[in-house]
Amino acid sequence: MDIVVENLVKRYGNVEAVKGISFSVKHGETFGFLGPNGAGKTTTIYILTTILKPTSGRAIVAGYDVVREPHNVRRHIGVVFQDPSLDDNLTGYENLYIHGKLYGLNNTLLKERIAEVLKFVELYEFKDKCVKSYSGGMRRRLEIARAMLHVPRILFLDEPTLGLDPQTRIHIWDYIKRLKDEHGVTIFLTTHYMEEAEILCNRVAIIDRGKIIALGSPDELKSIIGNDIIYVRVDNNIDVCSKLSIDGIQSCKTIDGETIAIQVRKASEAIPEILRYLEKAEIKVKEVSYRRPSLNDVFIHLTGREIRDSGGGFIDIVRMRHRVR
């Protein structure tokens, strides 16, 4: 195992950001940490990358204890943090050169590695341009190149596509998949994008309010629901679920004041019956849709709310204050 976490806890005063989580990550897999802001994702990644010390519990990364052997851990990992960490006034090449020197790469090897990683992320022709002239996607690709420069065993990606447009996000996904397929890198990925977790990850841990509430492959997690989900948006704050009594309905949850998520065996058969019932009950329907279960549906099923409903946690508050300053 490249990562082993046992009963990990992190407290900030009276706030418990991580509440006794345990999991392991196999060599060569892409492991996803999926959850809303404030769930404990970034706090966990900070502990695994030796930036924070846990309050209690144990974490082993690349065979080394993150508390007792942090220097050994750092030699075997690459990190792309959520917040930008490039020097805008330096060129792409200069950013990589400084990073390589910090890792002790000699000049000949360093020049070879810089050329390799820049070509891998398709930035070689822009290597002599200042980073401040780069687009958001180019900066993210350069950060991935920098993290791979010293050939790490494990790559940590904290919300790697946050704030990027959909097309750029897809390109970043391609680079991440290639890192695993071509270089055999173990990837630990935090995200709150469902599609990102489904496309990239072999296994996903869903974390909410500091606890892991489900863990498995995307298909295994979706099998928790295993049926069609019908979404009905009604005109007002009527408690539809308590009144709905139709054969074939397996569960009904109110997501917000107007939207009802109904789990059924077969949506095509259930939708006409549901609409007839609502019409008879004089409940005005604004919109009806259905789909096969997604990881978002799993999260709703387990927590009763959507991922975007949660606010920021301690790390997010500190980050925001830093940005304001």
N, C-alpha and C positions, 0 to 999 in steps of 0.2 A: 504494500500500500504506500502511495506517495504522501497521503495526508491521513492522519488518524486524530480524531477529536473526541475527547471523553469528558462528559459532564462540564462543559465549558460555561463559566459564569463571568459576566462583567457588570460591575455596578459603578455608577457615578453618583456618589452620595446615597440618596434614598432611591435613585432611579436604577432599576435593573434592566439594562439594555439587552443582555443575553442571559437566558434563564436555563442553564444546565443542558445545553444541546450536545448531542453525540452523533457522529457520522464518520465515514471513511471514504477516501477517493482512490480508486485503483489507478495504476500506472497506465498512461495512454488514453484515459477517458476524458470526456468533457463533462464536468459536473456543474450543474446550475443551482444557484441560490435564488429562488424566486419569491418576491414578496414586496409589499408596499414600502414607501418611505417610512422610516422609523421602526421597521420590523427587526432590525439587528444585523442586516446584511453587511453594511460597511464596517460596523464595529467588529464583526467576526473576521472580515478580511484584514483589518488593521492588526488584529491579534495574530493571525496566521502569517503576516508579513513582518512581524516583530516591531511594529510601530507602537502598539499598546500591549501592556501586560494584563493577562486575565486576573480577575479577582480570585478565582479558584478553577479547578479542573486542569486538564492537560491537553496540549496540542503538539503533535509530532509532524513535522514537514520535511520531506526528503530524508527521513531517518533521524532528524535532529529535533531536540526539544526547543520550542520557540523561546522559552524563558532562560534555560540554562545554556543554550548554544545558539544564540541569535546570529552570530557572525557566520557560522556554518550554514544556517538556513538561508541567509541573504546571498551566499555564493551560488546557491542552487535554484534561485527563483528569479523571475522577471515580473515586473508589476506595471500595469497601466491603471493609474488612479482615475477616479471619477472626475476630479478637477484637473484642469490643464497644468502641466508642470514643465513645459518647454521654455527656453529663453528666446523670447520673440526677437531680440536684437542680434541673435546669432543665426548663421545659416543652418540648414538641415544637417549638412556635413559636420559643422562645428559642434552642434548639439550631440551628435553621436560620438564624435572624437573625445569630448570631455567625459562622456559616460564610459567609454571604453577604457580610458586612462584610469578612471576611478576603480575599475575592475581589474586593473593590472595587465591589460593586453599590450603586448609589445607592438611597435610601430608597423612591422610587416603584416602580422596577423590582423591588427586592428584595421588597416587599410583594406585588406581582403574582406573582412567581415562587414565593414561599412558598405562596400560595394555590393556584397551579397544581399544584405537586408534591404538596402535601398531599391535594388532591382526587384526583390520579392514583393515589396509594397508599391512598386511602380512609381518611385519618386527619384530615381537616379538622375534624370534630366533636370530635376529641380534642386539638386543637392547644394548648389552654390547660391541659392536665393535665400533671403532672410525669411525666417519663419513667420514674421508678422505679415508677409504677403501671401501666406498659405490660406486656403479655405479650411473650414472646420473639419471636413473629411480628410484633407491632406495632413492636418495636424494629428488627427487620430492615427492615421497610418504611420506617421513618423514616430509616434509614441509606441506603437506596436513594434516597429523596427528597432527602436532603442531598447525595448524590453527583451528582444530576442538576440541582441548583439553578442552577449557573452555565452550564448547557447545554454539557456537555463533548462533545468529538468521539469520545472513547473512554472506555468504562466498564470498569473492572477489578473483578471480583467474585471474592474469594478464599474458596472454600467457603461460598457465600452461604446455604445451607440447613443447615449443620452444626448438629446438636443440636435441630432443629425436628421437631415431630410430622408424620406423613405428610400430613395435611390442610393444615396451614400451609405445608408444603413445596410442595404443588401450587399454592397461592395465589401464593407467591413466583415459581414458574415462570411463571404467567400474567402477572405484572408484567414479568418479564424479556422474555418474548415480545412484549409490548406496546411495551416500550422500543424494540425493534428495528423492529417493524412500523410504529409510529406516529411515531417520532422518528428513525429511521434511524441509531441509535447503533451504533458498532462495539463489540462486547462480547468481552472476554477473560475467560474463566471457568475457575477451577480447581475440581476436584471429585474425590472418589473414589467418587461414586455413579454407577454405570453408567447407570441409567435417566435420571438428570439429563443426562448427556452425550448420550445418544441422543435425548432429547426436544428439547433446546434448541440443540444445536450443528450448524452447517453442516459443520464439519470438527473433527476431534479429533486431538490429538497424545497418544499414550500414552507417558508418561515413567516410567522406572524406574531407580533408583540413579543419577540425574543425567544419564541419556542418553535421547533420544527413540528408542524402538524401533519405532514405527509412526506413520504420519500419513495421514489421509484422511477422507472422509465416514464416518459410522457404517456405512453399507451397504458401502462399499469395504473397511473394516476387517473387517467380519463375513465378507466374501467370501474372506478369507484362509483361513477354515475351510470355509465354504460347505456344510456337511452337518449332519445331526442329531448331537446330543451325548447319549449315554446315561450317566447317573450310577448307579453300582452301589455301595451301601454293604455291605461284607461284615463278617463277625463278628470277624475278627482281622487281624493284620498280614501277611497272605499276599500274596506277590508274584504277583498275578493276571495282570498284563500280560505277564510273560515266558512264561506258560503258555498264554495264550489264543490259539488258532489257528482262527479262523472266517472264512469268506469274507465279504467286504464290510466288514471292519474296516480303517479307514484309519490310525488311530493309537490309542494307549492310554497314558494317563498316570495315575500315582498322585498324587492331590492331597494327601492326608494318609494317615495310617496305615490308614484304613478305606475311603476313597472312591476309586473308579476312574472316570475320565472316558474314555469310549470314543467315538471319532468314526466314524460309519458313514454309508453312503449313504442308507439307509432304516431308521429306528428300528423301525417296526412289524414288519419282517421279521427284524431282527437280535436283538431282545429275546428271543423264544422260544428261539432257538439259544443265546444267551449263558446263559440260565437253565438250559437243559438241560445245557450244558457244566459250569456251576458245581455243579449238583446231582450230576452224575456224578463230579466231582472232590471231592465232599463238602465244598464250601465253603458255609457258611451265609450266605444273603443277608438283610440287614436291610431294605433299601429299594431300589427301582428307580424312576428317573424319567428323562424325556428332554425336550428342548426344542430349538427352533431356536437357532443360535448367537447369543450376546449379546456385548457388549464384554468382559464378565467372562471368557467362554470364549476370546476373542482373547488376553486377558492371560495366562490359564492356558496357552494354546497357545504363547505367545512366551516365557514365563518359567518355566513349570512350577509356579506357585503362584498363589493367589488374592490379590487386592489387600489384603485385611485381614490377611494373614500378615506384612506388613512392619512393622517398628518405626519409631519416630520418628527424624527427622534432627536436625541441629544447631539449626535454627530451632525445631522442636518442643520440644527440650530447654530452650532459652532461655525459650520461652513458658511452659513448665511451672514452671520455677524462679521466673519472675516472678509466676505465680499463687500459688505457695506463699508467697512473701514477702508 
